[in-house]
Amino acid sequence: MTHELVPWLAEQIDAAETRTRKLLTEAQRNDLAVKDPRLLGRYIPGWHDWPDVERVCRDRLADLDAKRRILGLVTDCGPSWQDGYTEAYRDVVRLLAAAFAGESGYRTEWGPQ
């Protein structure tokens, strides 16, 4: 089970980070665009949302970094971690993976027990 789960989870974290960075770039670009002096005094629907999007993206990136670090701690705990790792490590990996349950390739057997 874990031989396939860990690489899959690492891929999901990387893909989520890529999507989040793309959205953050878009939010920053839009936030700068609506600050153009030529737009002063004009109504721009949603202009106030971009700083919130930036904050959510930064929070998401911090969350993904924490997941990556936790996964690293679990997988770096020794050469036989996949064969003899503790139930706690197994549960941690499963809980991390549960956040990506809606992604392609997720298996229900990987869910938290």
N, C-alpha and C positions, 0 to 999 in steps of 0.2 A: 504494500500500500504506500508506504512513505517513500519508496524508491522513485515513484512517479509523482507523488504529491509535491515534494519539495521543489523539484525543477519547475513544475507547473506553476506553483505559487510564486516562485522568483520571477517567472515570465509575466505573471499577472501584475505583480508589483511594478515591474519595469514598464509595462504597457500603460498602467494607470498613471505612472509618473509622466510619461510622454504626453498623454492626453491632457493632464493637468497643466503641464508647462505650456502646451499649445494654447489652452484657454487663458492662462495667466498672461501670455504675450498679447493675445487679442484684447483682454481687459485693459492692459496697460496702454495699448495703442488707442483704444477707444476713449479711455480716460483722457489721454493727451489731446485727442482730436476735439473733444467737446470743450476743451479749455482754450481753443483757438479764439483770439480776440475778435475775429470776424463774426463769431457766433454770439457775442455778448448781447444779452437781452432777448435772445430768441429762445423759444420753447423747444427743447429736445427731449422727446419721450425717453424715459429710462436713463437719463444722463447720471442720475444719482446712484444708480445700481452698480456702476463699474468699480468703485472703491470697495464695495461689499464683495463683489466677485473676486477681486484681488485678495482680500482677506481670507475668503473661503479657500481659494487656491493655495495660499501660503499655509493655511492650516492643514489642508489635504497633503501637501508636500511633506510637512513635518510628520504627519501620521504615516505616510508611506515610508519615510526614512526610519521611523521607529519600528515599523513592521520588518523592514529589511534588516535592521540591526538585531531584532529579536530572533529572526530566522537564522541569522549568522551565528548568534550565540548558541542556538540549539544545534546547528549542523557542525559547529567547530568544537564540540565537546568531546571529540575523540574519534578514532578510526572506526569504531564499531557502533556508533550512535544509532545507525539505522537498524541494526539487528538487536541491540540491547538497550536502547535508550529507555528512559523511564516513562511511565504512563503520563507523568506531568508534561514531559517534553512532547509526547504524542498529542496530548490535549492542547498544548499551546499551538502547535503547528495546525491542528484541525480548526482551532478558533480563528487563527489568522486566515486560513483558507475560506472559512465560512463567509467572510466579507466579500468574497468573489464568487459566491455560489451561483450567481446569475450569468457568469461568463462561460463561454464555450469550453468544453473539456472537463468541467467540474463533475465529479462523481458523488452521488449521494452517500456512498460509503465513507467519504472523507469528512463528512459532517461531524460536528461535536457529538460525543456519546453521552 
